[in-house]
Amino acid sequence: MSGNLEQLKAFLTCFQQGDWEAACQRYCQPDFEIHEPPGLPQSGIHRGVLAPIEVSRIYRSIWDVEIGEQTLW
């Protein structure tokens, strides 16, 4: 279990530093999926290695947010 947590932390660190594509290419598998609930602008199932980027672009096109340094743990 701790190996999975370390992988997640490594992905989020890389992603938050702005190297989105590298993070996705390194840590996401081709069958990666993000499930977003109905009724949200980003609703649906987003598939593939670049799914996190797709969802992030939708968020950023709607809300004025920056992906940056955050305390996650």
C-alpha positions as semicolon CSV with decimal commas, in nm:
position;residue;x (nm);y (nm);z (nm)
1;M;0,000;0,000;0,000
2;S;0,275;0,248;0,080
3;G;0,422;0,193;-0,268
4;N;0,096;0,316;-0,420
5;L;0,094;0,621;-0,196
6;E;0,452;0,702;-0,290
7;Q;0,363;0,674;-0,660
8;L;0,065;0,906;-0,610
9;K;0,280;1,159;-0,425
10;A;0,545;1,146;-0,699
11;F;0,280;1,197;-0,969
12;L;0,118;1,491;-0,789
13;T;0,454;1,654;-0,719
14;C;0,552;1,636;-1,086
15;F;0,205;1,743;-1,201
16;Q;0,193;2,040;-0,963
17;Q;0,535;2,159;-1,074
18;G;0,386;2,210;-1,418
19;D;0,537;1,914;-1,597
20;W;0,193;1,773;-1,669
21;E;0,263;1,566;-1,976
22;A;0,575;1,408;-1,827
23;A;0,383;1,323;-1,509
24;C;0,103;1,160;-1,705
25;Q;0,338;0,974;-1,940
26;R;0,540;0,840;-1,648
27;Y;0,270;0,754;-1,394
28;C;-0,052;0,686;-1,589
29;Q;-0,130;0,371;-1,782
30;P;-0,309;0,366;-2,120
31;D;-0,622;0,232;-1,948
32;F;-0,621;0,512;-1,684
33;E;-0,969;0,656;-1,619
34;I;-1,109;0,954;-1,431
35;H;-1,480;0,934;-1,349
36;E;-1,645;1,271;-1,291
37;P;-2,006;1,289;-1,167
38;P;-2,296;1,398;-1,388
39;G;-2,395;1,762;-1,373
40;L;-2,042;1,897;-1,356
41;P;-1,878;2,069;-1,654
42;Q;-1,612;1,797;-1,661
43;S;-1,865;1,514;-1,615
44;G;-1,807;1,181;-1,779
45;I;-1,529;0,932;-1,807
46;H;-1,195;1,064;-1,922
47;R;-0,965;0,792;-2,050
48;G;-0,602;0,755;-2,137
49;V;-0,261;0,868;-2,030
50;L;-0,345;1,236;-2,074
51;A;-0,684;1,223;-1,895
52;P;-0,558;1,429;-1,596
53;I;-0,453;1,706;-1,834
54;E;-0,790;1,698;-2,008
55;V;-0,978;1,734;-1,678
56;S;-0,740;2,005;-1,556
57;R;-0,792;2,206;-1,873
58;I;-1,168;2,190;-1,824
59;Y;-1,132;2,311;-1,463
60;R;-0,902;2,595;-1,566
61;S;-1,129;2,704;-1,852
62;I;-1,413;2,756;-1,603
63;W;-1,245;2,868;-1,282
64;D;-0,953;3,095;-1,221
65;V;-0,724;2,840;-1,058
66;E;-0,357;2,770;-1,065
67;I;-0,206;2,432;-1,007
68;G;0,082;2,500;-0,779
69;E;0,240;2,407;-0,455
70;Q;-0,013;2,269;-0,211
71;T;0,002;2,072;0,108
72;L;-0,153;1,735;0,034
73;W;-0,030;1,519;0,318
